[in-house]
């Protein structure tokens, strides 16, 4: 089956530093990748959608300069949390879809990255 | 805008009990519907999905869901739960592709605890 990995699984950083999270599709080409944020006891909140080779589309209320997304290849997307602050501490999950044909294609989820900003 | 609501936040059942988790969505057009499961310490996995056709969808591990268009519902069912079904379940809706990308909206999730 389709596998999506994320690295790192956990990261602790100091306030003001930047953190990069990688999302890779291991056995398929992901034309579209999604980044979600999950708060404790809450659902997944879509942050942005990225298509390979083009700029990411951010959801309302998500700061694009704060959360930089790069989808440079069909198997890799990165999320960089710039100048992280404690309120950015969260669980970040990526997912990937292997086609942009039509709609409703299944998304395959990564295991998530727990970010803690001190 | 599309939204998904799951009314049961935490469900506790004994093994062999029947399960039904509610999911309602709000979107006037054609939708695709999903149920995802997240086992403790694991990532989200697809349980089942509905695109079109038979409104009764069968998924993995004995789960099924019924799409009732008139009620905007997509409830998840299992006739007899097992301890290994302990997990968090998310309902999700995906509207037709628009603006060059697809988008899935998740419900708030239901934690299911099965007692041996």
Interface residues (C-beta under 8 A of the other chain):
Chain A: X4 X32 X34 X42 X43 X44 X46 X49 X51 X57 X93 X95 X97 X100 X102 X103 X104 X105 X106 X107 X109 X110 X111 X112
Chain B: X32 X34 X36 X42 X43 X44 X45 X46 X49 X51 X90 X94 X95 X96 X97 X99 X100 X101 X102 X103 X104 X105 X106 X107 X108 X109
